[in-house]
Amino acid sequence: MTTEAVEVRLAGLLARYGPTDGVIRPDETIRVAPGRSVIAVAAEIGIPRQQPFVAVVNGRTSDLSTILAPGDRLTLIPPIAGG
């Protein structure tokens, strides 16, 4: 894939949906073609629809319907609970 791809990083436990067969490697980058929404890319990666996450595109929190452009950086982050 060319440099015009979208870079996707899966944070925390979402890394289990990456291409490493369940091995969590949070520093790994997945490259996907641009022109699709965040939710479509998440589905392509294999993240179940019921799995909550926050999408960050180029350092800004984004809506799941955001269409990704060439060169975008998408990070998917699971919710964090604490007290």
N, C-alpha and C positions, 0 to 999 in steps of 0.2 A: 504494500500500500504506500502511496506517496506521502509527502509531507503535508498534503492537503487534507489528511485524515483528521478525525476528531480523536483526541487522546482521552481515554477514560480511566479513572482510578477508582478503585473500590475500597472504601475505608472500613476499618473495624471488621465486624463479622460478615459484612457484605463481600469481603474478599473471597469467601468460600464459593462464590458464584463465578469466580474468574476461571481462566482456562487451565488452571493447575490441578484439576481433579480434587478439589477440596482442600488443598494445601494453602494456608493463608499466607499470602505474600503481599502485604499492603503497599510495597514499593513498586509493584508490577504495573505496567501501563498496557491497556488494551487499546488497539487502534480500530476504529470503525469508520465507515464512510459517512460523510456529512449529508444533510438534507432530511434528516428524520428528527422526530421529537425525542425529548429526554425519555419519556415513558416507553417509546418504541425501542430505543436503545437498551433500556433496562430489561425489557421483555426478551430482546434478542440475546442478551447476555445470560438470561435464564433466571432473573430475579422474579419470584412469584408476585402476582398482582397484589396479593394481600400483605406483602412485606413493606412496611413503611420505611421511607428514607427521605432525606433532604437532598436536593440537587443543587450543586454549586457550579455555575458556568463562568469560567474566566474570573474566579474569585468573588462572584456575587450569587446570592441565593436566587434560584430561578424556579419558575413554574414548570410543572411536568410537561406542559404543552409547548415549551420553548423549542423551536427548530434550531438544530445545531448547524453551524457554518464551518467551512473548512478552517482548520487551525484552532478551533475551540478546544478548551480543556474542561472536561466534565468530571466532577468528583461526586460520587454518591456516598452519602454518609447515613448510617443507621441512627435512629433516635437514641439518646442517652438518658437514662433515668438516674436519679440520685436524690440525695436528701441533705 
